[in-house]
Amino acid sequence: MARPEEERYTDLLRHLAAPSTIDAEGLVSSLREVEHLFSMGHITQSQVDEALKAYAATIEREPAQGPPKAPEIRADER
């Protein structure tokens, strides 16, 4: 039996806000799933906004969770 969309959204939001492991691809996948739920009309724009805020806060707190940096940016950080 499929889980209700609200339950899926809650799980995704928890994952975006406090991932248990460093898995940048997993976070992006969770964010895409939130956007998919929105596009299907299962969640509201404010819920998408909350997910984006949670993702941004996680990236700020744990930069390794973010997308890979360009080589020139990594060179500047050395």
RAVENDA-V234699 format. One record per pair of residues at least 12 apart in sequence whose C-alpha atoms are under 10 Angstrom apart, sorted by sequence separation. I is the first residue (numbers start at 0). J is the second residue. D is the distance in Angstrom with one decimal. If there is no record, write none. Layout:
<<I/J/D> <I/J/D>>
//
This chain:
<<14/26/7.3> <15/27/8.7> <34/46/9.7> <35/47/9.9> <15/28/9.9> <33/46/8.5> <34/47/6.7> <12/26/10.0> <15/29/7.0> <33/47/6.5> <34/48/10.0> <11/26/8.8> <14/29/7.6> <15/30/7.5> <33/48/9.9> <13/29/10.0> <14/30/9.5> <34/50/9.2> <11/28/9.5> <12/29/8.2> <30/47/8.6> <33/50/7.4> <34/51/9.8> <11/29/5.8> <12/30/8.5> <33/51/9.3> <10/29/9.3> <11/30/7.6> <11/31/9.9> <30/50/7.1> <8/29/9.2> <11/32/8.0> <12/33/8.3> <29/50/9.2> <30/51/7.5> <8/30/9.9> <11/33/7.1> <30/53/9.9> <8/32/8.5> <9/33/9.8> <30/54/7.8> <7/32/9.2> <8/33/6.5> <29/54/9.5> <7/33/8.7> <27/54/8.7> <8/36/7.9> <26/54/7.6> <4/33/9.7> <7/36/9.0> <8/37/9.8> <5/36/9.4> <26/57/9.5> <4/36/7.4> <26/58/9.8> <4/37/10.0> <8/41/9.2> <16/49/9.7> <8/42/7.9> <12/46/8.9> <15/49/9.9> <16/50/7.9> <12/47/9.3> <15/50/6.8> <16/51/9.4> <23/58/9.2> <4/40/10.0> <5/41/7.7> <14/50/9.6> <15/51/8.4> <16/52/8.5> <17/53/8.3> <18/54/9.7> <4/41/6.3> <5/42/7.4> <9/46/9.6> <12/49/7.9> <13/50/8.9> <15/52/9.0> <16/53/4.7> <17/54/8.9> <27/64/9.4> <3/41/9.4> <4/42/7.6> <8/46/8.4> <12/50/5.6> <15/53/5.7> <16/54/6.1> <26/64/7.6> <27/65/8.7> <8/47/9.3> <11/50/8.0> <12/51/9.1> <14/53/9.0> <15/54/5.1> <16/55/8.7> <17/56/9.4> <18/57/8.1> <23/62/9.6> <25/64/9.2> <26/65/8.4> <27/66/8.6> <12/52/9.8> <13/53/8.4> <14/54/8.9> <15/55/8.8> <16/56/7.2> <17/57/6.9> <21/61/8.6> <23/63/7.4> <24/64/8.3> <26/66/9.7> <9/50/9.5> <12/53/7.1> <13/54/9.9> <15/56/8.9> <16/57/5.9> <21/62/9.8> <22/63/8.5> <23/64/4.6> <24/65/8.6> <8/50/8.9> <12/54/8.5> <15/57/7.0> <16/58/9.4> <21/63/7.0> <22/64/6.2> <23/65/5.7> <24/66/8.0> <14/57/9.7> <15/58/9.4> <18/61/9.8> <21/64/5.8> <22/65/8.8> <23/66/6.4> <24/67/10.0> <17/61/10.0> <20/64/8.9> <21/65/9.3> <23/67/8.6> <18/64/8.8>>
//
